[in-house]
Amino acid sequence: MTPDHRHVTPPLPPPPAPPPPLRVVVADDNPVVRAGLTALLSGRPGITVVAEAADGRAACEAAGLHRPDVVLLDVRMPGVDGLSALPYLVRIAPVMMLTYSGESAIVREALRRGAGGYLVHGEFTADQLITAVRDIRAGRPHFTPTAAEAVLTQLRTTPPPRNATAHTTPHLSPPNTRPFPTNSATTPKALSRLQPSMAQSTPRRPEPRLSAREAEIMDLIASGMNNQQIAAACFISEKTVKNHINRIFAKLHSTSRSEAAAKWLGNWGDPR
């Protein structure tokens, strides 16, 4: 074989460049909390804290300057608080509330103003926080149990309008705000038992009872979750969710999610 015909191995292509880090702004008036969150987030691969803020005004300025991927926002801060800063911040980046404030009214107001998730201190681990930050950027919101309870309590205690048709679905939050999957093992069992108080002009016809799991899934359907979100919330596969939904539809004599939700919120029989 002559030198001209020798096999030459082509050079390997360069490795792909790593994705840019997820950029976060941390807003909390407690310097210890800010420092702890910054150290935790910055210590994980692919995440960097680009700015800290001690109040809502500073958070807005930092977000406008750095254009982060996610904003972590406390509720109660001096000067401009978190709720007041939310409408501006959500136009720049997804915002996740990260706070000690778990009051139902505050949770609902934060979601109404566009927050993509709501975590209450003491109800999540470091790993769960990291997962939540990454998911918020991708449009997958997170709630801890206290926040989830506030959302579902509002849903279950708000009666549907009179003469609601099978196509009427409850309006709980802004169009771009979805309820966040929460760990079903820590969600209060009372969530599935809440029923709106409605006067009944005609006797209810008896309905088959839903199991505890079916009632939980029906609550999540009524709150607006899709099958993927329900699977994440309940730590089951999407196929299992579909099987539960088929049984629920059969028991509620429904052919669609909206029809099942209307009947469920209309208190068709005791779910227990």
N, C-alpha and C positions, 0 to 999 in steps of 0.2 A: 504494500500500500504506500503510495507516495504521500508526502507531507500535505499536498493539497487536498487529499481525501480523508484526512483524519477527522474523527468525530470531535466536535468542540461543544462542550456543555454551555448553553446560554446562561447568562447571569440571572440570578434569582431577582424577581421584582422586589422593590423595597417594601417593607411591612407597612400596612395601612396606618395612617396617623391616628392616634387615639382621639376619641371624641372630646370636644371641649368640655371643661368642667361645668357642672351645674352651679350657677352663681346665685347666692342667697343673700338677702338683707334680713338682719335680725333686729326687731324693734321691741324693746322692753325697758321699762323705766328702772328695773332692778339691775344694778351693774354686775352683781354676782350671777344672776340668771343669764344675762347677756354673755358674760365671759364663759360660762359653762356651756351654753349652746354653741358659741363660736368654736370652742375647743373641741366639742364633740363632733360638730359637722366638718370642721376643717381636718379632723383626724381620719376621715373616711375618704377612700379613693373616689375621685370624680366629683367632689363637692368642694366648693370654696366659698367662704363668707366674704363678700366684697365690701360690706359696710355694716355698722351697727348704729342704732338710733335709740334715743332715750324717750322720745315722744312721737306723736303722730306727725307733727310738722317736719321733724328731722327725718322721719321715715319717708315722707313724700319727697323731700329734697334728695335723699339718698337714692330712692328708686328712679327719680327723674334723671339723676346724674349717671348712675351705673347700669340702668336698664337690666335688672336681675331677671333670673328665670322664675324665682319664687320669693315671696315675702312672708316671713314669720312675724305675726303681729299680736301684741298683747292688747287687751281691751282697756284696762284702766291705766292711764298714763296722764301726767300733768299737762296742762296746756291743751293741745289737741289730742283727744283720746283716740283709741283704735277705731271705734265705730265711726267717728267723724272723718277719719282719714281713709276709710275703706273705699268710698265711691271714687276717689282719685286713684288710689293704688291699683284697683282691679282693672283700670284702663291700661296699666303698664305691665302687670304680671299677675299670675295666679296668687291669691292670698290665702294663707292658712292661719286661722286664729290659734294662738298657742298661749294659754292663759290659765289663771286660777279661777276665773269667773265662769261658773257653770249654771247660772240662773237661766231658766227657760226663756224668759223674755229677751235676754241678751243673745242667747244662741239663735233664736228666731230672727232677731233684728240683724245680726251679723250675716245670716244666710240671705235675708231679704236684700241686703246691700251688696251682695255679690261674693261673699267669702266662699271659697271652694272646699273648705273643710274646717273642722273645729276640734281641737285637742285640749283636754283639761289636764293640767299638771297632776301627776300622781296616778294617771290611768293608762300610761303607756311606758314601754321600755325604750332604751336607747335605739335598739334595732328597729322597733316599730316606728320610731320617729324618722329614722333614715329612710325607711320604706315609704312612709307617708310623704316626705319631702319629694322623693323621686316620682311618686305617683301623682302628686298634685301637679307637677310640671306636665305630666302626660294627660291631665284631665280626669284622673281617677281620684275623686275626693275621699277623705277619711274623716270619720267621727269617732270619738271615744264614747263609752257607754252613756255618760251623763248627757252629752250632746245628742246622741241618738234618741235617748228617752224623751228629751224635750221636743224633738221633731215628731216622733211617733205619737206622743201625747197630744200634741196639737192636731195631728191628723185624725186621731181616734175620737177626739172630743169636739170636733167641728162638724155639725150635722150637714149633710148635703142639702142643696136647695130643694124646695118643694117641687114635686112633679119631675124629679130628676129622671132622665131617661137612661137606658142601658148604656148610652154612649157618653154619659157625663162622667168626667174624671175629676178628682179633687185637685185644686190648685194649692200647692203648699209653698212653693218657693219660686224665685225668678227662673226664666227658661234656661239660663246657663248654670243653674245651681242644682246639683243632684245630691240626694241623700248619700251619705258616706257609709260603706259597709263597715259594720262593727262586729266584734267577736261575739257570736251567739252564746258562748259559754258565760260571758259576763253581762249580757244584756238582761235587765230585770225582767223576770217572768211576767210581771204585771203588764208589760207592754202589750202582750197578746190578749190580755183580758179586758182592756179598755174598750168600752162601747159607748157611742153617743146616746144621749137621752132623747128619744123621739116619741112623740105621741103617735099611737097607732090607731087609725080609724077602723081598720078591719083586722080580724084575728090573723096572726101569722100562721102560715101552714108549716107543719113540722119539717125541719130540714135535718139531714144527717149531720152529725157532729164532726168537726175537723179535729184531727189529732193535734197535739201540741206543736209538732214540727210543721204541719200544714197551716196551722194558725199563724205561726211565725212567718212562714213564707208568704202567706196571704197579706200580712201586714206590710211586708217589704214590697210586694207587687203594688199594693195600694199607695205606697209612698213614692212609687215611680221608678223603682229599680228594674233593670233588665236582668236576664237570666245570668249573665256573667257576673254582675254585681252581687246578686243573691248567692251565687255559688261561693264567691269570695267571703261574703258575710257569714255564711253558715259552714264554711270549710267542707263543702261537698262539691261533687263534679256537676257540670252543667247538665249532663245526662240525668243525674239524680234529681236536679231541680225540675227538669221537664217532666219526669215521671210524677213528682209531687203535684205539679201544676195540672197535669191530666186528671189526677184523682180529685183535685180541688174543683176543677171545672165540672166533673161529673157530679160531685156532691152538691154544688151550688147551681146545677142546671144552667151552666153558662158556656158560651162558645168563644168568648174573648176576654182579655184581661180587663178591659174597661167595664164590661158587663159584670164580671166577677167582683171588681172593686166597688161598683155601685151597689150591688147586693150586700157585700160585706160591710160597707160603711152604712148601709141602710139597716144593719142589725138584723139580718135574716137568721134568726135562731141563735142560741147560745153556742159559741165555739167550743166551749168546754163540755 
